Amino acid sequence: MTKVPTDRSRLVRLGLRANLAQFSLLVAVNALVGGMLGQERTVLPLLADQEFHLDAYTAGMTYILAFGLAKAATNYLAGTWSDRYGRKPVLVVGWLVALPVPLLLIWAPSWWWVVAANVLLGVSQGLTWSTTVIMKIDLVGPERRGFAMGLNEAAGYGAVAATALATGYLAAEQGLRPEPFYLGIAFASLGLGLSALFVRETRSHAVAEASAHVLQADGSDAHLHGELTQREVFAQTTLREPALSSACQAGMVNNLNDGLAWGLFPLLFAAAGLSVGRIGILAALYPAVWGLGQLGTGALSDRIGRKALIVGGMLTQAVALGIVAASDTFLLWAVGAAVLGAGTAMVYPTLLAVIGDVAHPAWRARSVGIYRLWRDGGFAVGAVLSGVVADLWGVRAAVWTVAALTAASGVLVAVRMYETRRRP
């Protein structure tokens, strides 16, 4: 735990133990954020096929394209707004945007209502998930950053898995609409209430950490210190700084294959004759392993470093996608989904920890937003790429294509990224 005096003549305490109550509340809030995403994982691909009769894979993936573009753009803005207006206002606005999403999905008379709902969902996720990440980084300080990100992402994607499983069960028992989306109404209402009434602002923690931030002994990170313009932060995060830019490309490819899994896996399983209930199990298994695995991988990255986990995770995901593409039974698909979740768990919190390691606290929130711009832009790239390849050559060809891209991304990280975890 670190105590730092602020300009308000009081102590701001950095560290997980010192901020446990607020940190735990933010974990719960992010679980609700994940639940909003999980309500769609099983049901929407089947809704596109069975109720709206979309024959082309590309057309069916439009909701993921809309979600990815909206979330990516909002991630970018969320970091800037969090620095300008504070973290809590951005979080509350994100929940307000989420409120109509399940209602639009319930009432949608045409597919374009579903697409519009996913624009709102993307905006909401960009605001809420980004700010919960930034606030946890603010609270814990540098020592247990990987563990904090592991808890954050475990809560979010654990909720994605639980909600995907629950909505699959409800869809099998009650139909695709409206019952599965009642969960989203409850999640949005509870998330808004908790955020507005109980979450506290954390920007002062980042200010305190910035005042105590020191250069590395060799001065190699001097160019990253101090206040940078928005353009400079964007350039450092996207291109110039090797670790930050490597994290951006790996994050984009990671979510590219997540977009593939979200949009096309249920259709692949349905074409093989699997029931809605079994499809729900497979749709939940991948984010379940992903979510639970992050409880260990985030903390592990604090001990062994970030780079090895990221490289290993990307290559593991590539192997998993190959298993899915080559298989045609529930058991083998379950193995592929579990391995895919394990590989993603190795990568997801670790990439966020890299951003926290390298970006200076004065502009870290903006760097997180830029990283999440590129990472969640992967949803849009995945929707277009996998949809076009699936329309031309079939779903399995799309899975193989994304597997190859994921392996190439892991190799690029191995070549370009340096280890960012500072040893005490």
N, C-alpha and C positions, 0 to 999 in steps of 0.2 A: 504494500500500500504506500502511496506517495502523497504527502501533504504539501500543498503549494499555496502561498498567500496570493490573494487576488487584489485588484484595486478597490474592492469593497470592504477591505480590512476583515475579511473572514477567511477561513480555511476551506479550500475545495479539496476533497479527498478523492484521489484516483485509486482505482482498484476494485476488484470484484467483491471482496468481502465488505468494503466500506460502502458500497452502493448496491448491496444485494437485493434490497426490497424493490428499488426502481428497476434494476436489471431483470429481476424475476417477472415483474409486471410487463416489461417490454418483451420478454420471451413469450408470455401469454398473448400479448397483443399480436405478435408476429405469427403465432399459431392461428389466430383468427384470420390474418391476412392470407396465410396458406390455404385455409379452408375455403376462402372465396375463390381461389384458383382451382382447388380440388373438386368443387361442385361440377366442373365442366369436363374433367379428364375422361370419364367413362361415357358420359351421356351425349355430349355434343357431336362427336364423330358419328354416332349411331343416329342422332337426330337428323343430321345432314343427309344420311343415306335413306333412312326409313320414313321420315315425315316430309322432308323437303325434296327428296328424290334427286339429289345432285349426282350426276353420273361421272363427271370429270373430277379427278382427284384435286386438280388445281383449284377448281371452284369450291370444293369442300374445305380446302385449307385457307380460304379467305379470312375466316375468323381468327386464325392464328397469325396471319399476316397483319391484320388490323391490330390485334393485341400487341404483337411484337413492335410494330412501328410506334404505337401510342406509348407503350411502356418505355421503350428506348429513349424517345424524345423527352418524356417526363422525368426519367432518371437524371438526365442531363440538367434539367431545370431544378430538380429537387435539391441537388447539391448546392447550387447557387442560391436558391431561395432559403435553404437552411442556414447558410452563412448570413444572409441579408436580414431575414425576418425571424429566425429562430427555428429550432427543430419541431417543437410542439405544434405551432400553427400549421405547418406543412402536413404533419401527421393527421391532424383533425380534418383539414380540407380533403385529404385523401379518402378518409372514411365517408365524408359527405358525398363524394363522387361515387362511392361504391353502392350507396343505398338503392338506386334504381336498377342496378344490374340484374338481380334475380327476377325482378318484376318484368323487365323486358324479355328475359328468356322464357318466362312462363307465358306471357301474352303474345309472343312474336307470331304474326300472321304470315310473315315471309322471312326468307333467309337473311335479308338485309337488316332486319331488326336484330338478329343474332350478331351480325357484324358490328352494328352500332353499339350493342351491349358490350362487345369486346373492346371497342375503342374506350368506353368508359372504364371497363375493368383494367385495361392497360394503364390508363392515366392513374387510377386509384392505386394499383400495385406499384407503379413507379414512385408515387408520393409516400405511400405507407411503408413499403418494404425498404426503400432507400433510407428513410428517416430512422427506422428501427435499427438498421445497420450502423448509421452514423452515430446514433445516440449510445449504442453499446460500445463502440470504439471510443467515444468520448469518456464514458464512465470507467472503463477498465484500465486505461493507460496502456503502456507498451508491453508490460511483462506477460500478460495472459491473453493477448489479442487473438491468437489462433483458437484457443479454447472458447473465448467469447463468440467468435464467428461460428464455431462449430455448434454451440448451443442455439444461436440465432437461426441458423439454417436448418438444424435438426428440428426445431419447433415448427418452422414454416413448412418444410417438406414432409415431416411426420403428419402434419395436419392435411397436407395435400393427399397423402396416401390414405389416411383414415376416411377422409371425405369421399375420395374416389371409390373406396370400398363400400361405404354407406350408400352413396348414390347408385352404385351398381345394384345393390340389394333392393333399394327402393324402386329402381326402374324395372327390375325383374318382377317385383311383386305388384307394383301399382301403375307401371307405365313410365314412359320417358318424360312426361309432363303431367301435372305441375309438381308432384310431391318431392322429387329430388332437389328442387330449387328452394324449397322451404328452408333448408339448412342455410342457404346463402342469406336469406332475410334475417335469420337469427344471428349469424356471424357479423353482418354489417352493423346491426343495431347494438350488439354487445361491444364490438370494437370501437364504435363511435363513443359510447358511454364511458368506457374505460379511459380512452385517450383524452377526452375532454375533461373528465373529472379528476383523474388520479395520476396521469403521467406528468412529470415535471420537466421543465426545460433543462438541457444539458450543455448548452453552448459555452457556459462559463468553465466547464471542465476542459474543453478544447483550448480555451484561452489560457487557462492555467498550465496545461501541458506545453503549450507553445512557449510560455515564458521560461520554462525550465529546459527546453530542448537544446541540445548541444551538438556540435559537429562531431563527426567521427574523428578518431585520432589522426588519421592521415589527411583529413580535410577533403576527402574524395566526394563528399556530398554537399559541398559548399554551394554549388549552383542550385540546389534544391531548397535552400533556406530563405526565409523572409517572405515578403508579400510578392506574389506574382500576379500579372494580369490574367484575365480569363483566357485570352489567346495563348499566353505562355503556359498556363496549366494544361490546356488542351493539347498543345504541342508536346509537352513533356510526357503526358500520360499516354498519348496515342502513338507517338513516333520516336521521340528523341531518347527517352530514358529506357534502357534495355529491359529492366525488370517490369516496369509499368506497361510498356508497349507489348511485351510478351504475354503479360497477364490479360491484356485486352483481347489479343487474338485468340488465346486459349479459351477465354470466357465466351467469345462469340461462337467458336466451334462447339463448345460444350452445349450451349443453348440451341445451336443448330440441330444437334442430334436429339435434344429434348423435344424440339418442335416436331421432328420426325416421329418420335415415340408417341407424342400426344395426338398427332393428327392421323397417322397411318397405321400404327400398331393395332388399334381396335378394329380397323377395317380388314387388315391381314388376318386377324384371329377370327373375325366374323365370316370371312370368305372360306375359312377352313371348317366352318360349322360349329364353332364354339358358342355356347349359350351366353346371354347377357351377363349372367352371374359369374361365369368363368372368365369372361372378358374383364369384368370388374376386378376380379382377383389379380389378373395379370397387370391391369392398369394401376392397381394399388401396390403391387409388389416392388416395382422399380423405385417409386419415390419412398416407400417404406424403408428399404435397405439404404437408400440414399440418405434419408432423414436420420435414422438411427446410427448409421455409420459415422456421421459427422460428429457425434458425441465423442468419438475416439480420435478421428483424424485431425480435427482442429487442434486438440491438445497435443497430439503426436507431432504436429508441425512446429509447436513451440519447443519441442525437445530435439528433434532430428533435423529441423530445417524445412523450408518450403519446397525447394526445387524438385527433390526426389519424388515427393508425393504428387506434384503436378504432372511430371513426366510419366510416372507410373500409372497415374489415374487416367490420363488421356489414352495411353496404350491399352489399358484394361478396358476402357469403353469401346475402343475399336474392335477388340476381340469379342466383346459381348454382342456388338451389332452384327459381327460375322456369324455368331451362333444363332441369332434370331433369323438372319437372312437364309441360313442353310437348313433350318428346322421346319417341321410341320406337325409337331405334337405339343400338347399342353405342357408336358413335363420339361421338354427341352426349351420351350419358350419361357417357362418359369426360371430355368437356369440362366438363360440369357438375360432376362429382366433383372434377376438378382445380381449378376455380375456387372451389368450396366449400372445398377444402383451403387454397387461397391466402388466402381471406378469414379463415378460422379462424386461420391462422398469424399474421396481422396482429393479431388480437385476444388470443389466448390468453396468451402470455407478458407482453404489455403490461398486461393487467388485473392480473396478479400483481405486476408492477413498481409499479403504482399503489398497491396495498396497502402494499408495502414503502416507497414514497416517503412516504406520509402517516402511517401508524401508527407510534407511538413504539416504540422497541425494547423498552421495558418490557412492552408489551402486544401487540406485533406478532404473536407466534405465535397468540394468541387471535383477533386480527383476521383472520389468514389462515384460521384454522379456520372463522370465521363466514362469510367470503367464500365459502369452498369449500362450506359448508353450503348457501348459496343457489345457487351455481353448479351443484353436482351434484344439487340438488333439481330442476333443469331436466330431468334424465333422467326423474324420476317424472312431472313435469308433461307432458313430451313424450309419454311412454308413454300416459297417460290421454287427453290431448287428441287426439293423432294417431290413436290406436286408435279412439276414438269417432267422429271425423270420417270415418275410413276405412270404418268399418262402416256409417255413414249414407250417405255420398256417394262413397266410393271413395278409393283411395290417392292419386290425383293431387290430389283436393280437399284432402286432408290436407297435402300438400306445399305447395300454394298458400297455405293458411292459415298455415302456419309461416313461409313466405316473407314474408307481410305483417307478422307479428309481429316478425320479425327486422329488417325495414326500420324499423318504428316504434321499436324499441329503439335503433337507430343515431341516429335523430332525437332521441330523449330524451337520449342522451349528448351530442350536439352542443349541446343547449340548457342542460343542467344541469352537466356536468363542467367543471372548470377544469384548466389544465395543471399537472401535479404534478411534472414533472422540474425540479429546481432547477438553475439555471445556476451554474457555478463562479465 
